[in-house]
Amino acid sequence: MALEPERRLLPLLGGLAAISGLYLVVLPALFQAFLGSSLALRAVIASAALVPLGLVMGMFFPTGIQIVRRGHESFVPWAWGINGCASVVGTVLAVVLAMTYGFRAVTLFAIGLYALAVLGLRLGTRPEPS
């Protein structure tokens, strides 16, 4: 049985935090171990490492769209626009922050932003008292 979109947010956030935390611990050693390997092998390892995180992160937007669609159908185009803008700005900002503070800081910052977005969706979808 599928969970309602609002009920998926916290498990998704927990999964994102767990995978990101694991990456912070495991990936540096993994990448160091394969640093001298062929480009093809390093590309396969990097691609495989991105799959779990990409799957979890990729579930937030469709979940959010389902929530927005139920509450205010007219906001769906806005959500698409905001997502597109955030994708462009976030990509550039992530590179700048990683160069300045490192990938660990960017990862923790991103988890914080996802938590803030989940909190906003949860608070924004609470039923109004009658």
PyMOL commands that place a pseudoatom at each C-alpha (Angstrom):
pseudoatom trace, name=CA, resn=MET, resi=1, chain=A, elem=C, hetatm=0, pos=[0.000, 0.000, 0.000]
pseudoatom trace, name=CA, resn=ALA, resi=2, chain=A, elem=C, hetatm=0, pos=[1.439, 3.371, -1.017]
pseudoatom trace, name=CA, resn=LEU, resi=3, chain=A, elem=C, hetatm=0, pos=[1.809, 6.053, 1.613]
pseudoatom trace, name=CA, resn=GLU, resi=4, chain=A, elem=C, hetatm=0, pos=[0.076, 9.374, 1.217]
pseudoatom trace, name=CA, resn=PRO, resi=5, chain=A, elem=C, hetatm=0, pos=[2.534, 11.990, -0.070]
pseudoatom trace, name=CA, resn=GLU, resi=6, chain=A, elem=C, hetatm=0, pos=[2.721, 13.819, 3.268]
pseudoatom trace, name=CA, resn=ARG, resi=7, chain=A, elem=C, hetatm=0, pos=[3.619, 10.571, 5.034]
pseudoatom trace, name=CA, resn=ARG, resi=8, chain=A, elem=C, hetatm=0, pos=[6.469, 9.880, 2.577]
pseudoatom trace, name=CA, resn=LEU, resi=9, chain=A, elem=C, hetatm=0, pos=[8.368, 13.067, 3.392]
pseudoatom trace, name=CA, resn=LEU, resi=10, chain=A, elem=C, hetatm=0, pos=[9.884, 12.072, 6.738]
pseudoatom trace, name=CA, resn=PRO, resi=11, chain=A, elem=C, hetatm=0, pos=[11.016, 8.596, 5.593]
pseudoatom trace, name=CA, resn=LEU, resi=12, chain=A, elem=C, hetatm=0, pos=[12.537, 10.205, 2.493]
pseudoatom trace, name=CA, resn=LEU, resi=13, chain=A, elem=C, hetatm=0, pos=[14.327, 12.776, 4.635]
pseudoatom trace, name=CA, resn=GLY, resi=14, chain=A, elem=C, hetatm=0, pos=[15.583, 10.025, 6.933]
pseudoatom trace, name=CA, resn=GLY, resi=15, chain=A, elem=C, hetatm=0, pos=[16.808, 8.041, 3.930]
pseudoatom trace, name=CA, resn=LEU, resi=16, chain=A, elem=C, hetatm=0, pos=[18.545, 11.105, 2.517]
pseudoatom trace, name=CA, resn=ALA, resi=17, chain=A, elem=C, hetatm=0, pos=[20.256, 11.812, 5.833]
pseudoatom trace, name=CA, resn=ALA, resi=18, chain=A, elem=C, hetatm=0, pos=[21.326, 8.175, 6.253]
pseudoatom trace, name=CA, resn=ILE, resi=19, chain=A, elem=C, hetatm=0, pos=[22.727, 7.850, 2.732]
pseudoatom trace, name=CA, resn=SER, resi=20, chain=A, elem=C, hetatm=0, pos=[24.462, 11.220, 2.944]
pseudoatom trace, name=CA, resn=GLY, resi=21, chain=A, elem=C, hetatm=0, pos=[25.971, 10.350, 6.324]
pseudoatom trace, name=CA, resn=LEU, resi=22, chain=A, elem=C, hetatm=0, pos=[27.197, 7.035, 4.975]
pseudoatom trace, name=CA, resn=TYR, resi=23, chain=A, elem=C, hetatm=0, pos=[28.694, 8.813, 1.965]
pseudoatom trace, name=CA, resn=LEU, resi=24, chain=A, elem=C, hetatm=0, pos=[30.555, 11.248, 4.206]
pseudoatom trace, name=CA, resn=VAL, resi=25, chain=A, elem=C, hetatm=0, pos=[32.209, 8.307, 5.963]
pseudoatom trace, name=CA, resn=VAL, resi=26, chain=A, elem=C, hetatm=0, pos=[32.682, 5.783, 3.138]
pseudoatom trace, name=CA, resn=LEU, resi=27, chain=A, elem=C, hetatm=0, pos=[33.210, 7.695, -0.100]
pseudoatom trace, name=CA, resn=PRO, resi=28, chain=A, elem=C, hetatm=0, pos=[36.530, 9.388, 0.720]
pseudoatom trace, name=CA, resn=ALA, resi=29, chain=A, elem=C, hetatm=0, pos=[38.149, 6.005, 1.462]
pseudoatom trace, name=CA, resn=LEU, resi=30, chain=A, elem=C, hetatm=0, pos=[36.497, 4.376, -1.558]
pseudoatom trace, name=CA, resn=PHE, resi=31, chain=A, elem=C, hetatm=0, pos=[37.636, 7.086, -3.941]
pseudoatom trace, name=CA, resn=GLN, resi=32, chain=A, elem=C, hetatm=0, pos=[41.139, 7.065, -2.450]
pseudoatom trace, name=CA, resn=ALA, resi=33, chain=A, elem=C, hetatm=0, pos=[41.357, 3.297, -2.903]
pseudoatom trace, name=CA, resn=PHE, resi=34, chain=A, elem=C, hetatm=0, pos=[40.523, 3.540, -6.615]
pseudoatom trace, name=CA, resn=LEU, resi=35, chain=A, elem=C, hetatm=0, pos=[42.389, 6.763, -7.402]
pseudoatom trace, name=CA, resn=GLY, resi=36, chain=A, elem=C, hetatm=0, pos=[45.002, 4.962, -9.508]
pseudoatom trace, name=CA, resn=SER, resi=37, chain=A, elem=C, hetatm=0, pos=[42.461, 2.860, -11.403]
pseudoatom trace, name=CA, resn=SER, resi=38, chain=A, elem=C, hetatm=0, pos=[41.463, 3.324, -15.017]
pseudoatom trace, name=CA, resn=LEU, resi=39, chain=A, elem=C, hetatm=0, pos=[39.130, 6.136, -15.968]
pseudoatom trace, name=CA, resn=ALA, resi=40, chain=A, elem=C, hetatm=0, pos=[36.454, 3.619, -16.982]
pseudoatom trace, name=CA, resn=LEU, resi=41, chain=A, elem=C, hetatm=0, pos=[36.492, 1.897, -13.578]
pseudoatom trace, name=CA, resn=ARG, resi=42, chain=A, elem=C, hetatm=0, pos=[36.430, 5.209, -11.713]
pseudoatom trace, name=CA, resn=ALA, resi=43, chain=A, elem=C, hetatm=0, pos=[33.476, 6.349, -13.862]
pseudoatom trace, name=CA, resn=VAL, resi=44, chain=A, elem=C, hetatm=0, pos=[31.583, 3.140, -13.044]
pseudoatom trace, name=CA, resn=ILE, resi=45, chain=A, elem=C, hetatm=0, pos=[32.286, 3.537, -9.317]
pseudoatom trace, name=CA, resn=ALA, resi=46, chain=A, elem=C, hetatm=0, pos=[31.239, 7.216, -9.315]
pseudoatom trace, name=CA, resn=SER, resi=47, chain=A, elem=C, hetatm=0, pos=[28.074, 6.420, -11.295]
pseudoatom trace, name=CA, resn=ALA, resi=48, chain=A, elem=C, hetatm=0, pos=[27.140, 3.536, -8.998]
pseudoatom trace, name=CA, resn=ALA, resi=49, chain=A, elem=C, hetatm=0, pos=[27.732, 5.736, -5.963]
pseudoatom trace, name=CA, resn=LEU, resi=50, chain=A, elem=C, hetatm=0, pos=[25.321, 8.355, -7.303]
pseudoatom trace, name=CA, resn=VAL, resi=51, chain=A, elem=C, hetatm=0, pos=[22.395, 5.969, -7.832]
pseudoatom trace, name=CA, resn=PRO, resi=52, chain=A, elem=C, hetatm=0, pos=[21.125, 5.592, -4.216]
pseudoatom trace, name=CA, resn=LEU, resi=53, chain=A, elem=C, hetatm=0, pos=[21.366, 9.298, -3.492]
pseudoatom trace, name=CA, resn=GLY, resi=54, chain=A, elem=C, hetatm=0, pos=[19.801, 10.233, -6.836]
pseudoatom trace, name=CA, resn=LEU, resi=55, chain=A, elem=C, hetatm=0, pos=[16.882, 7.881, -6.300]
pseudoatom trace, name=CA, resn=VAL, resi=56, chain=A, elem=C, hetatm=0, pos=[16.050, 9.302, -2.884]
pseudoatom trace, name=CA, resn=MET, resi=57, chain=A, elem=C, hetatm=0, pos=[16.541, 12.922, -3.908]
pseudoatom trace, name=CA, resn=GLY, resi=58, chain=A, elem=C, hetatm=0, pos=[14.494, 12.324, -7.044]
pseudoatom trace, name=CA, resn=MET, resi=59, chain=A, elem=C, hetatm=0, pos=[11.449, 11.285, -5.012]
pseudoatom trace, name=CA, resn=PHE, resi=60, chain=A, elem=C, hetatm=0, pos=[11.028, 14.619, -3.236]
pseudoatom trace, name=CA, resn=PHE, resi=61, chain=A, elem=C, hetatm=0, pos=[9.827, 16.651, -6.222]
pseudoatom trace, name=CA, resn=PRO, resi=62, chain=A, elem=C, hetatm=0, pos=[7.094, 14.256, -7.416]
pseudoatom trace, name=CA, resn=THR, resi=63, chain=A, elem=C, hetatm=0, pos=[5.934, 13.919, -3.809]
pseudoatom trace, name=CA, resn=GLY, resi=64, chain=A, elem=C, hetatm=0, pos=[5.824, 17.691, -3.442]
pseudoatom trace, name=CA, resn=ILE, resi=65, chain=A, elem=C, hetatm=0, pos=[3.919, 18.055, -6.725]
pseudoatom trace, name=CA, resn=GLN, resi=66, chain=A, elem=C, hetatm=0, pos=[1.317, 15.555, -5.495]
pseudoatom trace, name=CA, resn=ILE, resi=67, chain=A, elem=C, hetatm=0, pos=[0.875, 17.559, -2.302]
pseudoatom trace, name=CA, resn=VAL, resi=68, chain=A, elem=C, hetatm=0, pos=[0.651, 20.892, -4.117]
pseudoatom trace, name=CA, resn=ARG, resi=69, chain=A, elem=C, hetatm=0, pos=[-1.739, 19.509, -6.744]
pseudoatom trace, name=CA, resn=ARG, resi=70, chain=A, elem=C, hetatm=0, pos=[-4.194, 18.353, -4.066]
pseudoatom trace, name=CA, resn=GLY, resi=71, chain=A, elem=C, hetatm=0, pos=[-4.146, 21.677, -2.236]
pseudoatom trace, name=CA, resn=HIS, resi=72, chain=A, elem=C, hetatm=0, pos=[-3.759, 24.278, -4.973]
pseudoatom trace, name=CA, resn=GLU, resi=73, chain=A, elem=C, hetatm=0, pos=[-3.673, 23.017, -8.557]
pseudoatom trace, name=CA, resn=SER, resi=74, chain=A, elem=C, hetatm=0, pos=[-2.775, 26.498, -9.820]
pseudoatom trace, name=CA, resn=PHE, resi=75, chain=A, elem=C, hetatm=0, pos=[0.528, 26.393, -7.873]
pseudoatom trace, name=CA, resn=VAL, resi=76, chain=A, elem=C, hetatm=0, pos=[1.892, 23.393, -9.833]
pseudoatom trace, name=CA, resn=PRO, resi=77, chain=A, elem=C, hetatm=0, pos=[3.419, 25.537, -12.625]
pseudoatom trace, name=CA, resn=TRP, resi=78, chain=A, elem=C, hetatm=0, pos=[5.023, 27.704, -9.950]
pseudoatom trace, name=CA, resn=ALA, resi=79, chain=A, elem=C, hetatm=0, pos=[6.510, 24.608, -8.323]
pseudoatom trace, name=CA, resn=TRP, resi=80, chain=A, elem=C, hetatm=0, pos=[8.020, 23.559, -11.662]
pseudoatom trace, name=CA, resn=GLY, resi=81, chain=A, elem=C, hetatm=0, pos=[9.471, 27.029, -12.162]
pseudoatom trace, name=CA, resn=ILE, resi=82, chain=A, elem=C, hetatm=0, pos=[10.900, 27.214, -8.662]
pseudoatom trace, name=CA, resn=ASN, resi=83, chain=A, elem=C, hetatm=0, pos=[12.405, 23.747, -9.082]
pseudoatom trace, name=CA, resn=GLY, resi=84, chain=A, elem=C, hetatm=0, pos=[14.053, 24.766, -12.352]
pseudoatom trace, name=CA, resn=CYS, resi=85, chain=A, elem=C, hetatm=0, pos=[15.454, 27.951, -10.857]
pseudoatom trace, name=CA, resn=ALA, resi=86, chain=A, elem=C, hetatm=0, pos=[16.675, 26.164, -7.736]
pseudoatom trace, name=CA, resn=SER, resi=87, chain=A, elem=C, hetatm=0, pos=[18.335, 23.492, -9.875]
pseudoatom trace, name=CA, resn=VAL, resi=88, chain=A, elem=C, hetatm=0, pos=[20.369, 26.078, -11.789]
pseudoatom trace, name=CA, resn=VAL, resi=89, chain=A, elem=C, hetatm=0, pos=[21.246, 28.236, -8.788]
pseudoatom trace, name=CA, resn=GLY, resi=90, chain=A, elem=C, hetatm=0, pos=[21.859, 25.206, -6.556]
pseudoatom trace, name=CA, resn=THR, resi=91, chain=A, elem=C, hetatm=0, pos=[24.306, 23.646, -8.982]
pseudoatom trace, name=CA, resn=VAL, resi=92, chain=A, elem=C, hetatm=0, pos=[26.440, 26.776, -9.222]
pseudoatom trace, name=CA, resn=LEU, resi=93, chain=A, elem=C, hetatm=0, pos=[26.165, 27.459, -5.498]
pseudoatom trace, name=CA, resn=ALA, resi=94, chain=A, elem=C, hetatm=0, pos=[27.177, 23.887, -4.640]
pseudoatom trace, name=CA, resn=VAL, resi=95, chain=A, elem=C, hetatm=0, pos=[30.367, 24.220, -6.688]
pseudoatom trace, name=CA, resn=VAL, resi=96, chain=A, elem=C, hetatm=0, pos=[31.262, 27.582, -5.143]
pseudoatom trace, name=CA, resn=LEU, resi=97, chain=A, elem=C, hetatm=0, pos=[30.541, 26.348, -1.603]
pseudoatom trace, name=CA, resn=ALA, resi=98, chain=A, elem=C, hetatm=0, pos=[32.470, 23.106, -2.181]
pseudoatom trace, name=CA, resn=MET, resi=99, chain=A, elem=C, hetatm=0, pos=[35.495, 25.055, -3.384]
pseudoatom trace, name=CA, resn=THR, resi=100, chain=A, elem=C, hetatm=0, pos=[35.264, 27.343, -0.354]
pseudoatom trace, name=CA, resn=TYR, resi=101, chain=A, elem=C, hetatm=0, pos=[34.158, 25.029, 2.464]
pseudoatom trace, name=CA, resn=GLY, resi=102, chain=A, elem=C, hetatm=0, pos=[34.483, 21.487, 1.106]
pseudoatom trace, name=CA, resn=PHE, resi=103, chain=A, elem=C, hetatm=0, pos=[32.053, 18.772, 0.089]
pseudoatom trace, name=CA, resn=ARG, resi=104, chain=A, elem=C, hetatm=0, pos=[31.249, 17.802, 3.683]
pseudoatom trace, name=CA, resn=ALA, resi=105, chain=A, elem=C, hetatm=0, pos=[29.880, 21.283, 4.386]
pseudoatom trace, name=CA, resn=VAL, resi=106, chain=A, elem=C, hetatm=0, pos=[27.887, 21.290, 1.137]
pseudoatom trace, name=CA, resn=THR, resi=107, chain=A, elem=C, hetatm=0, pos=[26.384, 17.892, 2.001]
pseudoatom trace, name=CA, resn=LEU, resi=108, chain=A, elem=C, hetatm=0, pos=[25.342, 19.050, 5.471]
pseudoatom trace, name=CA, resn=PHE, resi=109, chain=A, elem=C, hetatm=0, pos=[23.957, 22.305, 4.067]
pseudoatom trace, name=CA, resn=ALA, resi=110, chain=A, elem=C, hetatm=0, pos=[21.939, 20.393, 1.463]
pseudoatom trace, name=CA, resn=ILE, resi=111, chain=A, elem=C, hetatm=0, pos=[20.471, 18.070, 4.096]
pseudoatom trace, name=CA, resn=GLY, resi=112, chain=A, elem=C, hetatm=0, pos=[19.478, 21.158, 6.063]
pseudoatom trace, name=CA, resn=LEU, resi=113, chain=A, elem=C, hetatm=0, pos=[17.764, 22.668, 3.022]
pseudoatom trace, name=CA, resn=TYR, resi=114, chain=A, elem=C, hetatm=0, pos=[15.868, 19.437, 2.353]
pseudoatom trace, name=CA, resn=ALA, resi=115, chain=A, elem=C, hetatm=0, pos=[14.797, 19.355, 6.037]
pseudoatom trace, name=CA, resn=LEU, resi=116, chain=A, elem=C, hetatm=0, pos=[13.610, 22.956, 5.767]
pseudoatom trace, name=CA, resn=ALA, resi=117, chain=A, elem=C, hetatm=0, pos=[11.623, 22.128, 2.623]
pseudoatom trace, name=CA, resn=VAL, resi=118, chain=A, elem=C, hetatm=0, pos=[10.033, 19.098, 4.302]
pseudoatom trace, name=CA, resn=LEU, resi=119, chain=A, elem=C, hetatm=0, pos=[9.130, 21.226, 7.314]
pseudoatom trace, name=CA, resn=GLY, resi=120, chain=A, elem=C, hetatm=0, pos=[7.568, 23.838, 5.015]
pseudoatom trace, name=CA, resn=LEU, resi=121, chain=A, elem=C, hetatm=0, pos=[5.514, 21.230, 3.174]
pseudoatom trace, name=CA, resn=ARG, resi=122, chain=A, elem=C, hetatm=0, pos=[4.416, 19.596, 6.420]
pseudoatom trace, name=CA, resn=LEU, resi=123, chain=A, elem=C, hetatm=0, pos=[3.363, 22.912, 7.971]
pseudoatom trace, name=CA, resn=GLY, resi=124, chain=A, elem=C, hetatm=0, pos=[1.738, 24.086, 4.749]
pseudoatom trace, name=CA, resn=THR, resi=125, chain=A, elem=C, hetatm=0, pos=[-0.424, 20.970, 4.426]
pseudoatom trace, name=CA, resn=ARG, resi=126, chain=A, elem=C, hetatm=0, pos=[-1.762, 20.782, 7.960]
pseudoatom trace, name=CA, resn=PRO, resi=127, chain=A, elem=C, hetatm=0, pos=[-5.549, 20.761, 8.027]
pseudoatom trace, name=CA, resn=GLU, resi=128, chain=A, elem=C, hetatm=0, pos=[-6.989, 24.065, 9.164]
pseudoatom trace, name=CA, resn=PRO, resi=129, chain=A, elem=C, hetatm=0, pos=[-8.969, 23.961, 12.401]
pseudoatom trace, name=CA, resn=SER, resi=130, chain=A, elem=C, hetatm=0, pos=[-12.696, 24.256, 11.878]
for i in range(1, 130): cmd.bond("trace and resi %d" % i, "trace and resi %d" % (i + 1))
show_as sticks, trace
zoom trace
